[in-house]
């Protein structure tokens, strides 16, 4: 994809079911996850959520789905700022950032983060040969 090669910022995410590539002239991050049960979900949620996020999460009917959605938002932002999880699980974007969920269809969830208030996002689906 020629535009991806020329872009100043790129991000890649892979799962067993899909891959995503994001590119932009501003910092950008993308993350995909397969929704699944986790053995220590409560403990993981506590470590990766603010108190307000955790309260909202505990009220969800499908905590596995809600956690995966939360995680992809956080990870997309951390990828965009170039730190990954070393940037801190409760690091959140400022007002100059946009984070949006990607509608991928279950069991996949995803998010994209961009250093821009109202980024234009274009998606293209490519089937692997």
Residue pairs with C-beta under 8 A, 6 or more apart in sequence:
1 21
1 23
3 23
4 10
4 21
4 23
7 23
7 24
7 25
8 24
8 25
8 26
9 23
9 24
9 25
9 26
9 27
9 28
9 80
10 21
10 22
10 23
10 28
11 21
11 22
11 23
11 28
11 29
11 30
11 76
11 79
11 80
12 19
12 20
12 21
12 22
12 30
13 19
13 20
13 30
13 31
13 32
13 79
13 110
14 20
14 32
15 32
15 33
15 34
15 108
16 34
17 34
17 107
17 108
18 32
18 104
18 108
19 32
20 30
20 31
20 32
20 102
20 110
21 30
22 28
22 29
22 30
22 112
24 114
24 119
26 114
26 115
26 116
26 119
27 80
27 81
27 82
27 114
27 115
28 80
28 112
28 113
28 114
28 115
29 75
29 76
29 77
29 78
29 79
29 80
29 81
29 112
29 113
29 114
30 76
30 79
30 102
30 110
30 111
30 112
30 113
31 71
31 72
31 73
31 75
31 76
31 79
31 110
31 111
32 72
32 102
32 104
32 108
32 109
32 110
33 68
33 71
33 72
33 75
33 108
33 109
33 110
34 68
34 107
34 108
35 64
35 65
35 68
35 106
35 107
35 108
35 109
36 64
36 68
36 107
37 64
38 44
38 64
38 67
41 63
41 64
41 67
44 67
45 54
45 57
45 63
45 67
45 70
46 54
47 89
48 70
48 71
48 74
48 89
48 90
49 57
49 70
49 89
49 90
50 90
50 92
53 70
57 63
57 66
57 67
57 70
60 66
65 106
65 109
68 109
69 101
69 109
69 111
72 101
72 102
72 109
72 110
72 111
73 99
73 101
73 111
73 113
74 89
74 91
74 92
75 84
75 85
75 111
76 99
76 110
76 111
76 112
76 113
77 91
77 92
77 93
77 97
77 99
77 113
78 84
78 85
78 87
78 88
78 91
79 113
80 97
80 113
80 114
80 115
81 87
81 91
83 91
93 99
93 113
95 117
96 115
96 116
96 117
97 113
97 114
97 115
97 116
97 117
98 113
98 114
98 116
98 117
98 118
98 119
99 111
99 112
99 113
100 111
100 112
100 121
101 109
101 110
101 111
102 109
102 110
102 111
102 112
102 123
104 110
112 121
114 121
